[in-house]
Amino acid sequence: MPKRRDILAIVLIVLPWTLLITVWHQSAIAPLLAIRKGTNDGTETRHDTGPATDSKEYCSQDKDIVEVVRTEYVYTRPPPWSDVLSTIHVITPTYSRPVQKAELTRLANTFLHVPNLHWILVEDSQRRTPLVTRLLRETGLNYTHLNVETPRNYKLRGDTRDPRIPRGTMQRNLALRWLRETFNSNSSQAGIVYFADDDNTYSLELFEEMRSTRKVSVWPVAFVGGLRYESPKVNAAGKVYGWKTVFDPHRPFAIDMAGFAINLRLILFKPQAYFKLRGVKGGYQESSLLRELVTLNDLEPKAANCTKILVWHTRTEKPVLVNEGKKGFTDPNVEI
Amino acid sequence: MRMRLKLKTVFVLYFMVSLLGLIYALMQLGQRCDCRGHAMSKDQQISQLRGELQKLQEHIKTSELSKKTDVPKIYVITPTYARLVQKAELTRLSHTFLHVPQLHWIVVEDAPQPTPLVTDFLAASGLTYAHLHKLTPKDRKLQEGDPSWLKPRGAEQRNEGLRWLREMGAAAEGKEAAALEEAVVYFADDDNTYSLQLFEEIRYTYRVSVWPVGLVGGMKFERPVVEDGKVVRFHTGWHPNRPFPIDMAGFAVSLRLILTNPQARFDGDAQMGFLESSFLQHLVTMDDLEPKADLCTKVLVWHTRTEKPKMKREDTLQKQGLGSDPDVEV
């Protein structure tokens, strides 16, 4: 018969250790120690204050999300600030698939030509992958590498249009949150925020057009909505009054993700504006953010009053990997 | 009795020590913000200096790039044809090429004459280029709805590129001719993806160099297998018994070899997958191949393909006479 005293003794022994381990685990002391040891290659690790802040994003909308998504920010190579040029913060969600490295490589080759560009790459993964980490380091770009995993029950299955979170939403929202936590509205640093998917094609002219954005600027995008291009309708006074699209032109903002840019100040000024996570009809994702930021009247048309195509919504074919077979034919250690 | 007492003290001591340890750790965490505060300004400074250093390095690189005339030239032959994504493909391709010093882009259109789209594009690209054109004869051309593998594509255009190079080679004299001896020729399709590293690997090719290509042949990558610094066979899942089971993007040929072998060309009637072999088998044997990309262990080029954009709504509108403005170039 175990005596009460013995049980008490065991509890008193185990308790401090369990507390210690849980606290330690949650805060991931290791990077903290790394910093204190002086591994100062410009790395700064910040952490979310526990699960509460994260679940706030989803729990308020429905209760079936039990999985807590923990996010980690790694902010490396902060851009050198220029007094003259606004910094363009390019937010790119990405996820692992065979063409990922290729897409990011050619995207980086484009970005390397744009001065004062800050690439915020957000992986849809549980941890930052070595592939992306290495790629970002080798490009020489100014970047911030973030990650957040879309919960499995939210991921789109293939290309089916589900009433679930459209791909990249959580990643874009994380980047917005990072921007709001990093920059304060009093800062004089001018910035433009642009959402660039990793399979589109961008001309260099586009980035120079968006640099002068005061609130939200818009322009045509090729190959969206089943058309050669979709474009905002601009009247003689240079104001946007409608949308030249076939697919639901009555959306508040009938525009593709690649067709607009937002001034950073506006993002900071309206800290509650995020992409809506659930219950968003197909094609309304962009509206869910923009309607909280700006009205149609405030939109600034670029690209020669929306008559030039400077961005193409290209999509890359899924590579045929039949010859890999079930066990894999090629060396899995070779990174593609 | 005494034993028990000792044990009790041990336990109490242990409990106190672990409690103190916990409090210490919690205090550490609490202090974290302060530490970061201190480290941050230093971090920021270092990052800023790094950023400035990088900027300067890039500046040096770009000025070096324009001055770098002593490295072998790379002639890139790209066949292209008009379709919706053509301008987009050429645009992002040019962004890659702009980083490569001494690159001469030979764009060959599958067209009866140069198109304004490509002409204007090349003029604004900032690259050194040659704009050629050669129409594929109808019987060799893929028809709408044909699968892409039915007929080899780009053979006539690549041959036209070779013809232009040979013409240039024959006309060159003195220093120019000497420079051509070192130059390299690479066949780059307009929808693949190329890393910048690839071009530095290609640049020093004596005869024919080879390397792995990603996302081709129904596999993650195809590659030559290298033993003792020599290519002994090819690792491919599709028709490995071809003379050269390698993709167009997986090899480069020295210009000298091309000029000294005027009969070497691509056979437009070749069986599927044999286009590369039809060209290479006149130039080199497997033994002479130069393996690049860390003895063919790294993937520096990917055989990406771009989806055809869906134009259902556009087609419907055009039937109604309400199609998008054709003057807007896409």
HADDOCK unambig.tbl for C-alpha pairs under 7 A between the chains (distance, minus, plus):
assign (segid A and resid 12 and name CA) (segid B and resid 15 and name CA) 6.47 0.50 0.50
assign (segid A and resid 13 and name CA) (segid B and resid 15 and name CA) 5.96 0.50 0.50
assign (segid A and resid 16 and name CA) (segid B and resid 18 and name CA) 6.08 0.50 0.50
assign (segid A and resid 16 and name CA) (segid B and resid 19 and name CA) 5.97 0.50 0.50
assign (segid A and resid 16 and name CA) (segid B and resid 22 and name CA) 6.77 0.50 0.50
assign (segid A and resid 20 and name CA) (segid B and resid 22 and name CA) 5.79 0.50 0.50
assign (segid A and resid 42 and name CA) (segid B and resid 43 and name CA) 5.41 0.50 0.50
assign (segid A and resid 42 and name CA) (segid B and resid 46 and name CA) 6.63 0.50 0.50
assign (segid A and resid 42 and name CA) (segid B and resid 47 and name CA) 5.60 0.50 0.50
assign (segid A and resid 77 and name CA) (segid B and resid 47 and name CA) 6.08 0.50 0.50
assign (segid A and resid 78 and name CA) (segid B and resid 47 and name CA) 6.32 0.50 0.50
assign (segid A and resid 79 and name CA) (segid B and resid 51 and name CA) 6.42 0.50 0.50
assign (segid A and resid 80 and name CA) (segid B and resid 48 and name CA) 5.65 0.50 0.50
assign (segid A and resid 80 and name CA) (segid B and resid 51 and name CA) 5.24 0.50 0.50
assign (segid A and resid 80 and name CA) (segid B and resid 52 and name CA) 6.50 0.50 0.50
assign (segid A and resid 102 and name CA) (segid B and resid 193 and name CA) 6.04 0.50 0.50
assign (segid A and resid 102 and name CA) (segid B and resid 302 and name CA) 6.27 0.50 0.50
assign (segid A and resid 105 and name CA) (segid B and resid 195 and name CA) 6.46 0.50 0.50
assign (segid A and resid 106 and name CA) (segid B and resid 96 and name CA) 6.87 0.50 0.50
assign (segid A and resid 106 and name CA) (segid B and resid 193 and name CA) 6.38 0.50 0.50
assign (segid A and resid 109 and name CA) (segid B and resid 95 and name CA) 6.08 0.50 0.50
assign (segid A and resid 109 and name CA) (segid B and resid 96 and name CA) 5.29 0.50 0.50
assign (segid A and resid 110 and name CA) (segid B and resid 92 and name CA) 6.73 0.50 0.50
assign (segid A and resid 110 and name CA) (segid B and resid 95 and name CA) 5.21 0.50 0.50
assign (segid A and resid 110 and name CA) (segid B and resid 96 and name CA) 6.81 0.50 0.50
assign (segid A and resid 201 and name CA) (segid B and resid 88 and name CA) 6.12 0.50 0.50
assign (segid A and resid 201 and name CA) (segid B and resid 92 and name CA) 6.43 0.50 0.50
assign (segid A and resid 203 and name CA) (segid B and resid 91 and name CA) 6.69 0.50 0.50
assign (segid A and resid 222 and name CA) (segid B and resid 330 and name CA) 6.62 0.50 0.50
assign (segid A and resid 223 and name CA) (segid B and resid 309 and name CA) 5.87 0.50 0.50
assign (segid A and resid 226 and name CA) (segid B and resid 310 and name CA) 5.17 0.50 0.50
assign (segid A and resid 226 and name CA) (segid B and resid 311 and name CA) 4.66 0.50 0.50
assign (segid A and resid 226 and name CA) (segid B and resid 312 and name CA) 5.63 0.50 0.50
assign (segid A and resid 226 and name CA) (segid B and resid 313 and name CA) 5.03 0.50 0.50
assign (segid A and resid 226 and name CA) (segid B and resid 314 and name CA) 6.21 0.50 0.50
assign (segid A and resid 227 and name CA) (segid B and resid 311 and name CA) 5.33 0.50 0.50
assign (segid A and resid 227 and name CA) (segid B and resid 313 and name CA) 5.78 0.50 0.50
assign (segid A and resid 227 and name CA) (segid B and resid 314 and name CA) 4.61 0.50 0.50
assign (segid A and resid 228 and name CA) (segid B and resid 311 and name CA) 6.90 0.50 0.50
assign (segid A and resid 228 and name CA) (segid B and resid 314 and name CA) 6.56 0.50 0.50
assign (segid A and resid 228 and name CA) (segid B and resid 324 and name CA) 6.93 0.50 0.50
assign (segid A and resid 307 and name CA) (segid B and resid 328 and name CA) 6.71 0.50 0.50
assign (segid A and resid 308 and name CA) (segid B and resid 328 and name CA) 6.47 0.50 0.50
assign (segid A and resid 309 and name CA) (segid B and resid 329 and name CA) 6.95 0.50 0.50
assign (segid A and resid 309 and name CA) (segid B and resid 330 and name CA) 6.10 0.50 0.50
assign (segid A and resid 312 and name CA) (segid B and resid 88 and name CA) 6.35 0.50 0.50
assign (segid A and resid 314 and name CA) (segid B and resid 306 and name CA) 6.89 0.50 0.50
assign (segid A and resid 315 and name CA) (segid B and resid 306 and name CA) 5.79 0.50 0.50
assign (segid A and resid 315 and name CA) (segid B and resid 307 and name CA) 5.42 0.50 0.50
assign (segid A and resid 316 and name CA) (segid B and resid 304 and name CA) 6.93 0.50 0.50
assign (segid A and resid 316 and name CA) (segid B and resid 305 and name CA) 5.79 0.50 0.50
assign (segid A and resid 316 and name CA) (segid B and resid 306 and name CA) 4.32 0.50 0.50
assign (segid A and resid 316 and name CA) (segid B and resid 307 and name CA) 5.44 0.50 0.50
assign (segid A and resid 317 and name CA) (segid B and resid 305 and name CA) 5.40 0.50 0.50
assign (segid A and resid 317 and name CA) (segid B and resid 306 and name CA) 5.35 0.50 0.50
assign (segid A and resid 317 and name CA) (segid B and resid 307 and name CA) 5.17 0.50 0.50
assign (segid A and resid 319 and name CA) (segid B and resid 215 and name CA) 6.13 0.50 0.50
assign (segid A and resid 320 and name CA) (segid B and resid 218 and name CA) 5.07 0.50 0.50
assign (segid A and resid 321 and name CA) (segid B and resid 218 and name CA) 4.25 0.50 0.50
assign (segid A and resid 321 and name CA) (segid B and resid 219 and name CA) 4.58 0.50 0.50
assign (segid A and resid 321 and name CA) (segid B and resid 220 and name CA) 6.47 0.50 0.50
assign (segid A and resid 322 and name CA) (segid B and resid 218 and name CA) 5.21 0.50 0.50
assign (segid A and resid 322 and name CA) (segid B and resid 219 and name CA) 6.69 0.50 0.50
assign (segid A and resid 323 and name CA) (segid B and resid 218 and name CA) 4.92 0.50 0.50
assign (segid A and resid 323 and name CA) (segid B and resid 219 and name CA) 5.41 0.50 0.50
assign (segid A and resid 323 and name CA) (segid B and resid 237 and name CA) 5.62 0.50 0.50
assign (segid A and resid 324 and name CA) (segid B and resid 218 and name CA) 6.99 0.50 0.50
assign (segid A and resid 324 and name CA) (segid B and resid 219 and name CA) 5.30 0.50 0.50
assign (segid A and resid 330 and name CA) (segid B and resid 220 and name CA) 6.80 0.50 0.50
assign (segid A and resid 334 and name CA) (segid B and resid 297 and name CA) 6.89 0.50 0.50
assign (segid A and resid 334 and name CA) (segid B and resid 298 and name CA) 6.62 0.50 0.50
assign (segid A and resid 335 and name CA) (segid B and resid 299 and name CA) 6.97 0.50 0.50
assign (segid A and resid 336 and name CA) (segid B and resid 214 and name CA) 6.21 0.50 0.50
assign (segid A and resid 336 and name CA) (segid B and resid 299 and name CA) 5.93 0.50 0.50
